[in-house]
Amino acid sequence: MNTEWRYAWSKPIATGDLKTHVQDFYVEEQLGFEPDGKGEFCFVFIEKEGVNTDFLAKRLAQVAGIAPNKVTYSGVKDRHACTRQWFCLHVLNEEPDLSSIQEAFREPENVRVIAQLRHSKKLRTGAHASNRFVIRLRGIAGDLNDLESRLHLIKEGGVPNYYGLSVLVLMVII
């Protein structure tokens, strides 16, 4: 695995601690469209902590009483973060009861259904428009003026996305 990433704005001269707590790294998937309210697919917007995307998809299938291959998602999200993402359940005309989904997990795993909407098309890998990030850095040391300048550059020009072509929005809370 390549860990020699290129820097968007040259190597930083300030340092800080990233992901000290799960809530320090928040990612919210942005679909870029609204589910149309009809169709054979049930889109489920879920907030999760301590759970990887594939494991959650399998548990959704189990709770909904469908085969695991009937659950899709657009992108994987970090297990060690607080993330919100969309899943798609191919349930035809059924309305799955996901009220017991949290029972399929144990502490410190946390899963909460935020929205459940019908849609006429399946959610496919890479279909979301972007991810919205809120990142909290702790224990910052170094040149804070340089850090402020970099944050302005990031706000204006973004950062590299090493996974794919989605647009990233970055907010840093210090």
C-alpha positions in Angstrom: 0.0 0.0 0.0 1.4 3.4 -1.0 1.7 5.7 2.0 3.9 8.3 0.3 1.1 10.8 -0.4 1.8 14.0 -2.3 1.0 17.2 -0.4 -1.5 19.6 -2.0 0.2 22.7 -0.6 3.8 21.5 0.2 4.8 19.6 3.4 3.2 21.2 6.5 5.3 22.7 9.2 2.7 22.5 11.9 1.7 19.2 13.6 -1.3 18.0 15.5 -3.1 14.9 16.7 -5.7 13.5 14.3 -8.5 11.1 15.4 -7.9 11.3 19.2 -11.6 10.5 19.6 -14.1 8.9 17.2 -16.0 12.2 17.1 -12.9 14.1 15.9 -13.3 12.7 12.4 -16.8 13.1 10.9 -17.8 12.2 7.4 -21.2 12.7 5.8 -22.0 11.3 2.3 -23.8 13.7 0.0 -25.9 11.9 -2.6 -26.3 14.9 -4.9 -29.9 13.8 -5.6 -33.0 13.2 -3.6 -34.6 9.7 -3.5 -37.8 10.0 -5.6 -40.1 8.4 -2.9 -41.2 5.5 -5.1 -39.8 2.2 -6.4 -38.4 -1.1 -5.3 -35.4 0.2 -3.5 -35.3 1.5 0.1 -32.5 4.0 0.7 -31.4 4.2 4.3 -29.3 7.0 5.7 -27.3 5.7 8.7 -25.0 7.3 11.3 -22.4 4.8 12.5 -19.4 4.6 14.8 -17.0 1.7 15.3 -18.5 -0.3 12.4 -17.1 -0.8 8.9 -19.4 -0.4 5.9 -19.4 -4.0 4.7 -20.2 -5.4 8.1 -23.1 -2.9 8.5 -24.4 -3.9 5.1 -24.5 -7.5 6.1 -26.3 -6.7 9.3 -28.9 -4.5 7.4 -29.6 -7.5 5.2 -30.0 -9.8 8.2 -32.4 -7.4 10.0 -34.4 -6.7 6.8 -34.6 -10.4 6.0 -32.9 -10.2 2.6 -29.8 -11.7 1.0 -26.6 -9.7 1.6 -26.2 -9.1 -2.1 -29.4 -7.1 -2.1 -27.7 -4.4 0.0 -25.5 -1.8 -1.8 -23.7 1.4 -0.9 -21.9 4.1 -2.8 -18.7 4.3 -0.8 -16.9 2.9 2.2 -16.5 5.0 5.3 -14.0 4.9 8.1 -14.7 2.5 10.9 -12.8 4.7 13.4 -14.9 7.8 12.7 -18.4 9.1 13.1 -19.9 8.7 9.6 -23.2 9.1 7.9 -23.8 7.2 4.7 -26.5 5.9 2.4 -27.3 2.2 1.9 -29.7 0.7 -0.6 -31.9 -2.3 0.2 -33.6 -4.1 -2.8 -36.8 -5.0 -1.1 -39.4 -4.7 -3.9 -42.7 -3.6 -2.3 -41.7 -4.4 1.3 -41.0 -1.7 3.9 -38.2 -3.1 6.1 -38.4 -2.6 9.8 -34.9 -1.5 10.9 -35.9 -0.4 14.4 -33.8 -3.2 15.9 -30.6 -2.5 14.0 -28.7 -1.3 17.0 -29.3 -4.8 18.7 -27.1 -6.4 15.9 -24.1 -4.5 17.4 -22.2 -4.3 20.7 -20.4 -1.5 22.5 -18.6 0.6 21.4 -20.3 0.1 18.0 -23.2 2.5 17.5 -25.7 2.5 14.6 -28.6 4.8 14.1 -31.1 5.1 11.2 -31.6 8.7 10.3 -33.9 8.4 7.2 -35.5 5.7 5.2 -36.8 6.6 1.7 -37.9 4.8 -1.4 -36.2 5.2 -4.7 -36.7 3.8 -8.2 -33.0 3.2 -8.9 -30.3 1.1 -7.2 -27.5 2.9 -5.4 -24.2 2.0 -7.1 -20.6 2.3 -6.1 -19.3 5.8 -6.6 -22.8 7.3 -7.2 -22.6 9.9 -4.4 -21.6 13.5 -5.3 -19.2 14.2 -2.5 -18.3 13.7 1.2 -18.4 16.4 3.8 -15.7 16.2 6.4 -15.4 17.8 9.8 -12.0 17.1 11.2 -10.8 18.2 14.7 -7.1 18.5 15.3 -5.8 18.4 18.9 -2.4 19.3 20.3 -1.4 21.6 17.5 2.2 22.7 17.5 4.2 24.8 15.1 3.6 27.8 12.9 0.0 28.7 13.4 0.2 31.5 10.8 1.2 28.9 8.2 -1.6 26.6 9.4 -4.1 29.5 8.9 -2.8 30.1 5.4 -3.1 26.4 4.5 -6.6 26.3 5.8 -7.5 29.2 3.5 -5.9 27.3 0.5 -7.8 24.2 1.4 -11.1 26.2 1.6 -10.5 27.7 -1.8 -8.9 24.7 -3.6 -9.7 21.6 -1.7 -7.4 18.6 -1.0 -6.4 15.5 -3.0 -8.8 12.6 -2.9 -6.8 9.4 -3.1 -9.9 7.1 -3.4 -11.7 8.4 -6.4 -13.1 11.5 -8.2 -15.6 12.8 -5.7 -15.4 16.4 -4.5 -14.3 16.8 -1.0 -15.2 19.6 1.4 -13.0 20.0 4.4 -13.6 21.8 7.6 -10.9 21.9 10.3 -11.9 22.8 13.9 -9.0 23.7 16.1 
